[in-house]
Amino acid sequence: MKKTLLFLLLGILHWQVARSQTDTDSSSYTVTVNGVSFKMIKVKGGSFQMGSDLGGDELLHTVTLTDYYIAETEVTQALWRAVMGTNPSENKNCDECPVTNVSWNDIVNGFFPKLEQLTGKKYRLPTEAEWEYAARGGQKSKGYTYAGSNDLNQVAWYWENSGDARLSGEWNSDKIKANNCKTHPVKTKAPNELGLYDMSGNVWEWCQDWYGAKFYSSIEATKTNPVNNNTASGRVLRGGSWYSDSEFCHSTIRYGYTPSNYNNSLGFRFLP
C-alpha cells in the first residue's frame, strides 16, 4: 500500500513538472540543460502580410500561422557549450553573447540531435514566416520597421553601435575592424512586443527554409504554415547582425547563404 502510494505521488509530481513546461495555455516556459536555462515564448497565431513593398524579393503576400513557441533569445555560447561541449565563436569569453561560426548543417545535424537527447523534446529552426511574424510582434505588432522599435539603437547591436566608439557615415569594413565591433550579450537591448530580444542585429539568424524568391511570392507561400522545401543554393538568414548596416536589420530583410558555410556574424534561435 505504501509503495503504491509512493508511485502515485511520484507520478503526480512528474505530470506537474511536464505540464508546467508544455501547457499550451502558458505564455512561456523554461528548460534547463546542464545548468544552462533557456526560455520559450508563446506566439499566438494569425494571418499577416509577410514581406514589404520595398522591391527586390520582399514581395507582399498573405500568410497564416498557427500558435507556436520560439526562443526568447539567440542561442548563447553558454547554451551551445552545455549541449555540444565546445565553443566555436570568435568573440569568446562571453557566455551570454550569441554563439557564432555555426553553419545551418552544424545546427540541424549536430546541435539539435544532442539537445533532443538531453531534453527528450524535438527542436527545429523557425520557418521564414514564423521568424518574420515573431520579429514583427505577432498579434501585438505595432508596425515597427525593426523588431520592437523604429529606432534601431533601442533594439539592436549593428555596425554603428557595436564597437568601442559610435560610428557614423557610410558603412565601412575598415572602420568596423578598427573599432573592435563585435557581438554583445543577449537581452542588453529592448525586446519587441512579444518579449523577444535581438531579432534585429547582433547575429543573422538561420531559418529552416531554402532561399527562393519564386516560392516566396507564389500561391504556395500563402498557405497556412508555409515552408520552402524546394532545394536551392542557400538557406534563409534573417535579422542582420553587429556587422550590418541599418537597412539589413529591418524585420522583412531576407538573405540566402550556403548551409555549410559559417562566419562570426551568423547564429540562430529555435522552436520546440
C-alpha positions as a Markdown table, in Angstrom:
| # | Residue | x | y | z |
|---|---|---|---|---|
| 1 | Met | 0.0 | 0.0 | 0.0 |
| 2 | Lys | 2.8 | 2.4 | 0.9 |
| 3 | Lys | 4.7 | 1.5 | -2.2 |
| 4 | Thr | 1.6 | 2.1 | -4.4 |
| 5 | Leu | 1.0 | 5.5 | -2.7 |
| 6 | Leu | 4.6 | 6.5 | -3.3 |
| 7 | Phe | 4.4 | 5.6 | -7.0 |
| 8 | Leu | 1.2 | 7.5 | -7.3 |
| 9 | Leu | 2.7 | 10.6 | -5.7 |
| 10 | Leu | 5.8 | 10.4 | -8.0 |
| 11 | Gly | 3.5 | 10.1 | -11.0 |
| 12 | Ile | 1.6 | 13.2 | -10.0 |
| 13 | Leu | 4.8 | 15.1 | -9.4 |
| 14 | His | 6.1 | 14.1 | -12.9 |
| 15 | Trp | 2.9 | 15.1 | -14.5 |
| 16 | Gln | 3.0 | 18.5 | -12.9 |
| 17 | Val | 6.6 | 19.2 | -14.0 |
| 18 | Ala | 5.9 | 18.1 | -17.5 |
| 19 | Arg | 2.6 | 20.0 | -17.7 |
| 20 | Ser | 4.3 | 23.2 | -16.5 |
| 21 | Gln | 6.7 | 23.0 | -19.4 |
| 22 | Thr | 4.3 | 22.1 | -22.2 |
| 23 | Asp | 0.9 | 23.6 | -21.2 |
| 24 | Thr | -0.3 | 25.3 | -24.4 |
| 25 | Asp | -2.0 | 28.0 | -22.4 |
| 26 | Ser | 1.3 | 29.1 | -20.9 |
| 27 | Ser | 2.8 | 32.3 | -22.3 |
| 28 | Ser | 6.3 | 30.9 | -21.7 |
| 29 | Tyr | 8.2 | 28.1 | -20.2 |
| 30 | Thr | 11.8 | 27.5 | -19.3 |
| 31 | Val | 14.1 | 24.5 | -20.0 |
| 32 | Thr | 17.4 | 23.8 | -18.3 |
| 33 | Val | 20.2 | 21.8 | -19.9 |
| 34 | Asn | 23.4 | 21.0 | -17.9 |
| 35 | Gly | 22.8 | 24.1 | -15.7 |
| 36 | Val | 22.0 | 26.5 | -18.6 |
| 37 | Ser | 18.4 | 27.7 | -19.0 |
| 38 | Phe | 16.6 | 28.9 | -22.0 |
| 39 | Lys | 13.1 | 30.4 | -22.2 |
| 40 | Met | 10.5 | 29.7 | -24.9 |
| 41 | Ile | 7.9 | 32.4 | -25.6 |
| 42 | Lys | 4.4 | 31.6 | -27.0 |
| 43 | Val | 3.4 | 33.3 | -30.3 |
| 44 | Lys | -0.3 | 33.4 | -30.9 |
| 45 | Gly | -1.0 | 32.5 | -34.5 |
| 46 | Gly | -2.8 | 34.6 | -37.1 |
| 47 | Ser | -2.7 | 36.0 | -40.6 |
| 48 | Phe | -0.4 | 38.8 | -41.7 |
| 49 | Gln | 1.1 | 40.4 | -44.7 |
| 50 | Met | 4.5 | 39.0 | -45.0 |
| 51 | Gly | 7.2 | 40.9 | -46.9 |
| 52 | Ser | 7.2 | 44.5 | -47.9 |
| 53 | Asp | 6.7 | 46.9 | -50.9 |
| 54 | Leu | 10.4 | 47.9 | -50.9 |
| 55 | Gly | 11.1 | 46.0 | -54.1 |
| 56 | Gly | 13.6 | 43.2 | -54.6 |
| 57 | Asp | 12.4 | 39.9 | -53.3 |
| 58 | Glu | 10.5 | 41.2 | -50.3 |
| 59 | Leu | 7.2 | 40.8 | -52.0 |
| 60 | Leu | 3.9 | 41.1 | -50.0 |
| 61 | His | 1.8 | 38.0 | -49.6 |
| 62 | Thr | -0.7 | 36.7 | -47.1 |
| 63 | Val | 0.5 | 34.1 | -44.6 |
| 64 | Thr | -1.4 | 32.3 | -41.8 |
| 65 | Leu | 0.3 | 30.7 | -38.9 |
| 66 | Thr | -0.9 | 28.5 | -36.0 |
| 67 | Asp | 0.3 | 29.0 | -32.4 |
| 68 | Tyr | 4.0 | 28.2 | -31.7 |
| 69 | Tyr | 6.8 | 28.8 | -29.2 |
| 70 | Ile | 10.1 | 30.4 | -30.1 |
| 71 | Ala | 13.3 | 31.0 | -28.1 |
| 72 | Glu | 13.4 | 34.3 | -26.2 |
| 73 | Thr | 17.0 | 35.0 | -27.3 |
| 74 | Glu | 19.5 | 33.8 | -29.8 |
| 75 | Val | 21.4 | 30.7 | -28.7 |
| 76 | Thr | 24.2 | 31.8 | -26.4 |
| 77 | Gln | 27.7 | 30.5 | -26.2 |
| 78 | Ala | 26.9 | 29.1 | -22.8 |
| 79 | Leu | 24.0 | 27.0 | -24.2 |
| 80 | Trp | 25.9 | 25.8 | -27.2 |
| 81 | Arg | 28.8 | 24.6 | -24.9 |
| 82 | Ala | 26.3 | 23.0 | -22.5 |
| 83 | Val | 24.9 | 20.9 | -25.4 |
| 84 | Met | 28.0 | 20.4 | -27.6 |
| 85 | Gly | 30.9 | 20.8 | -25.2 |
| 86 | Thr | 32.7 | 23.3 | -27.5 |
| 87 | Asn | 32.5 | 27.0 | -28.3 |
| 88 | Pro | 33.2 | 27.8 | -32.0 |
| 89 | Ser | 32.6 | 31.6 | -31.5 |
| 90 | Glu | 35.2 | 34.2 | -32.4 |
| 91 | Asn | 34.2 | 36.6 | -29.6 |
| 92 | Lys | 34.9 | 34.0 | -26.8 |
| 93 | Asn | 34.7 | 34.5 | -23.0 |
| 94 | Cys | 31.3 | 36.0 | -23.4 |
| 95 | Asp | 28.9 | 33.3 | -22.2 |
| 96 | Glu | 25.8 | 35.4 | -22.8 |
| 97 | Cys | 26.8 | 36.5 | -26.3 |
| 98 | Pro | 25.2 | 34.6 | -29.2 |
| 99 | Val | 27.2 | 31.6 | -30.4 |
| 100 | Thr | 28.7 | 32.3 | -33.9 |
| 101 | Asn | 30.6 | 30.4 | -36.5 |
| 102 | Val | 27.9 | 27.8 | -36.7 |
| 103 | Ser | 26.5 | 26.7 | -40.1 |
| 104 | Trp | 23.0 | 25.5 | -40.8 |
| 105 | Asn | 24.3 | 22.0 | -41.1 |
| 106 | Asp | 26.1 | 22.3 | -37.7 |
| 107 | Ile | 22.8 | 23.3 | -36.1 |
| 108 | Val | 20.5 | 20.8 | -37.7 |
| 109 | Asn | 22.8 | 17.8 | -37.8 |
| 110 | Gly | 24.7 | 18.4 | -34.6 |
| 111 | Phe | 23.2 | 20.7 | -32.1 |
| 112 | Phe | 19.5 | 19.7 | -32.4 |
| 113 | Pro | 20.1 | 15.9 | -32.1 |
| 114 | Lys | 22.2 | 16.4 | -28.9 |
| 115 | Leu | 19.7 | 18.8 | -27.4 |
| 116 | Glu | 16.9 | 16.4 | -28.1 |
| 117 | Gln | 18.9 | 13.6 | -26.3 |
| 118 | Leu | 19.3 | 15.9 | -23.3 |
| 119 | Thr | 15.7 | 17.1 | -23.1 |
| 120 | Gly | 13.6 | 14.4 | -24.7 |
| 121 | Lys | 12.0 | 17.0 | -26.9 |
| 122 | Lys | 12.3 | 17.8 | -30.6 |
| 123 | Tyr | 13.6 | 21.2 | -31.8 |
| 124 | Arg | 14.0 | 22.9 | -35.1 |
| 125 | Leu | 14.8 | 26.2 | -36.8 |
| 126 | Pro | 11.9 | 28.6 | -37.3 |
| 127 | Thr | 10.4 | 28.8 | -40.8 |
| 128 | Glu | 11.0 | 32.1 | -42.6 |
| 129 | Ala | 7.3 | 33.0 | -42.0 |
| 130 | Glu | 7.5 | 32.1 | -38.3 |
| 131 | Trp | 10.6 | 34.2 | -37.9 |
| 132 | Glu | 9.2 | 37.3 | -39.5 |
| 133 | Tyr | 5.8 | 37.1 | -37.7 |
| 134 | Ala | 7.6 | 36.8 | -34.4 |
| 135 | Ala | 10.0 | 39.6 | -35.2 |
| 136 | Arg | 7.1 | 41.9 | -36.1 |
| 137 | Gly | 5.4 | 41.2 | -32.8 |
| 138 | Gly | 2.7 | 38.8 | -33.9 |
| 139 | Gln | -0.8 | 39.8 | -32.9 |
| 140 | Lys | 0.8 | 42.5 | -30.7 |
| 141 | Ser | 2.6 | 44.2 | -33.6 |
| 142 | Lys | 2.8 | 48.0 | -33.7 |
| 143 | Gly | 4.1 | 48.0 | -37.2 |
| 144 | Tyr | 7.7 | 49.0 | -36.4 |
| 145 | Thr | 10.4 | 48.9 | -39.0 |
| 146 | Tyr | 12.8 | 47.0 | -36.8 |
| 147 | Ala | 11.9 | 44.2 | -34.2 |
| 148 | Gly | 10.5 | 46.3 | -31.4 |
| 149 | Ser | 11.1 | 49.9 | -32.5 |
| 150 | Asn | 11.6 | 52.4 | -35.3 |
| 151 | Asp | 14.8 | 53.4 | -33.6 |
| 152 | Leu | 17.3 | 50.7 | -34.3 |
| 153 | Asn | 19.6 | 51.8 | -31.5 |
| 154 | Gln | 16.9 | 50.8 | -28.9 |
| 155 | Val | 16.7 | 47.2 | -30.0 |
| 156 | Ala | 19.8 | 46.2 | -31.9 |
| 157 | Trp | 23.6 | 45.9 | -32.0 |
| 158 | Tyr | 24.7 | 46.8 | -35.5 |
| 159 | Trp | 27.8 | 48.3 | -37.1 |
| 160 | Glu | 27.3 | 51.9 | -35.7 |
| 161 | Asn | 27.0 | 50.9 | -32.1 |
| 162 | Ser | 28.7 | 47.5 | -31.6 |
| 163 | Gly | 32.2 | 48.7 | -31.2 |
| 164 | Asp | 34.3 | 50.8 | -28.8 |
| 165 | Ala | 33.1 | 54.1 | -30.2 |
| 166 | Arg | 30.0 | 55.3 | -32.1 |
| 167 | Leu | 30.4 | 55.1 | -35.8 |
| 168 | Ser | 28.6 | 57.2 | -38.5 |
| 169 | Gly | 28.5 | 57.9 | -42.2 |
| 170 | Glu | 28.6 | 55.2 | -44.8 |
| 171 | Trp | 29.2 | 51.6 | -43.8 |
| 172 | Asn | 32.8 | 50.7 | -43.9 |
| 173 | Ser | 34.5 | 47.4 | -43.1 |
| 174 | Asp | 37.8 | 49.1 | -42.2 |
| 175 | Lys | 36.1 | 51.3 | -39.7 |
| 176 | Ile | 34.3 | 48.2 | -38.2 |
| 177 | Lys | 37.6 | 46.3 | -37.8 |
| 178 | Ala | 39.5 | 49.3 | -36.3 |
| 179 | Asn | 36.6 | 50.0 | -33.8 |
| 180 | Asn | 36.5 | 46.4 | -32.4 |
| 181 | Cys | 32.9 | 45.9 | -33.4 |
| 182 | Lys | 31.5 | 42.5 | -32.2 |
| 183 | Thr | 28.6 | 40.6 | -30.8 |
| 184 | His | 27.1 | 41.7 | -27.4 |
| 185 | Pro | 25.3 | 39.8 | -24.6 |
| 186 | Val | 21.7 | 39.0 | -25.4 |
| 187 | Lys | 18.9 | 40.9 | -23.7 |
| 188 | Thr | 21.0 | 44.1 | -23.4 |
| 189 | Lys | 18.8 | 45.9 | -25.8 |
| 190 | Ala | 15.0 | 46.4 | -25.5 |
| 191 | Pro | 12.7 | 43.5 | -26.5 |
| 192 | Asn | 10.0 | 43.6 | -29.1 |
| 193 | Glu | 6.2 | 43.5 | -28.5 |
| 194 | Leu | 6.4 | 39.7 | -27.7 |
| 195 | Gly | 9.3 | 40.0 | -25.3 |
| 196 | Leu | 11.8 | 38.6 | -27.8 |
| 197 | Tyr | 15.3 | 40.0 | -27.9 |
| 198 | Asp | 17.8 | 40.7 | -30.7 |
| 199 | Met | 15.7 | 39.8 | -33.6 |
| 200 | Ser | 17.2 | 42.9 | -35.3 |
| 201 | Gly | 21.0 | 42.9 | -35.2 |
| 202 | Asn | 23.6 | 41.0 | -33.0 |
| 203 | Val | 23.7 | 38.0 | -35.4 |
| 204 | Trp | 22.0 | 36.9 | -38.5 |
| 205 | Glu | 19.6 | 34.0 | -37.7 |
| 206 | Trp | 19.3 | 30.8 | -39.7 |
| 207 | Cys | 15.8 | 29.7 | -40.8 |
| 208 | Gln | 14.5 | 26.3 | -41.9 |
| 209 | Asp | 13.6 | 27.4 | -45.5 |
| 210 | Trp | 15.6 | 27.2 | -48.6 |
| 211 | Tyr | 16.1 | 30.7 | -50.0 |
| 212 | Gly | 14.0 | 31.3 | -53.1 |
| 213 | Ala | 12.2 | 34.4 | -54.5 |
| 214 | Lys | 9.8 | 32.3 | -56.6 |
| 215 | Phe | 8.4 | 30.4 | -53.7 |
| 216 | Tyr | 8.2 | 33.5 | -51.5 |
| 217 | Ser | 5.8 | 35.2 | -53.9 |
| 218 | Ser | 3.8 | 32.2 | -55.1 |
| 219 | Ile | 0.4 | 31.0 | -54.2 |
| 220 | Glu | 2.1 | 28.1 | -52.4 |
| 221 | Ala | 3.6 | 30.6 | -50.0 |
| 222 | Thr | 0.2 | 31.9 | -49.0 |
| 223 | Lys | -1.0 | 28.7 | -47.3 |
| 224 | Thr | -1.0 | 28.1 | -43.6 |
| 225 | Asn | 2.4 | 27.4 | -42.0 |
| 226 | Pro | 4.4 | 27.7 | -45.3 |
| 227 | Val | 8.0 | 26.5 | -45.6 |
| 228 | Asn | 10.1 | 26.3 | -48.7 |
| 229 | Asn | 11.4 | 22.8 | -49.1 |
| 230 | Asn | 12.5 | 23.3 | -52.7 |
| 231 | Thr | 16.2 | 22.7 | -52.8 |
| 232 | Ala | 18.2 | 25.8 | -53.7 |
| 233 | Ser | 21.8 | 27.1 | -53.3 |
| 234 | Gly | 21.2 | 28.7 | -49.9 |
| 235 | Arg | 19.2 | 28.6 | -46.7 |
| 236 | Val | 17.4 | 31.7 | -45.4 |
| 237 | Leu | 19.1 | 34.2 | -43.0 |
| 238 | Arg | 17.1 | 36.9 | -41.2 |
| 239 | Gly | 17.6 | 40.0 | -39.0 |
| 240 | Gly | 21.0 | 41.4 | -39.7 |
| 241 | Ser | 24.0 | 41.5 | -37.3 |
| 242 | Trp | 26.5 | 43.5 | -35.4 |
| 243 | Tyr | 28.4 | 43.9 | -38.7 |
| 244 | Ser | 25.3 | 45.1 | -40.7 |
| 245 | Asp | 24.2 | 48.5 | -41.9 |
| 246 | Ser | 20.7 | 49.5 | -40.6 |
| 247 | Glu | 19.0 | 48.6 | -43.9 |
| 248 | Phe | 19.9 | 44.9 | -43.3 |
| 249 | Cys | 18.3 | 44.9 | -39.8 |
| 250 | His | 14.6 | 45.6 | -40.6 |
| 251 | Ser | 12.1 | 42.8 | -40.0 |
| 252 | Thr | 11.5 | 41.9 | -43.6 |
| 253 | Ile | 15.0 | 41.7 | -45.0 |
| 254 | Arg | 15.9 | 38.3 | -46.3 |
| 255 | Tyr | 19.2 | 36.8 | -47.4 |
| 256 | Gly | 20.4 | 33.3 | -48.5 |
| 257 | Tyr | 23.6 | 31.6 | -47.6 |
| 258 | Thr | 25.2 | 28.2 | -48.3 |
| 259 | Pro | 24.1 | 25.8 | -45.5 |
| 260 | Ser | 27.7 | 24.5 | -44.9 |
| 261 | Asn | 29.2 | 28.0 | -44.5 |
| 262 | Tyr | 29.7 | 29.9 | -41.3 |
| 263 | Asn | 31.2 | 33.1 | -40.1 |
| 264 | Asn | 31.3 | 35.4 | -37.0 |
| 265 | Ser | 28.0 | 37.1 | -37.7 |
| 266 | Leu | 25.8 | 34.0 | -38.1 |
| 267 | Gly | 23.8 | 32.4 | -35.2 |
| 268 | Phe | 20.3 | 31.2 | -34.6 |
| 269 | Arg | 17.3 | 30.7 | -32.3 |
| 270 | Phe | 14.9 | 27.7 | -32.4 |
| 271 | Leu | 11.4 | 26.3 | -31.8 |
| 272 | Pro | 10.2 | 23.2 | -30.0 |
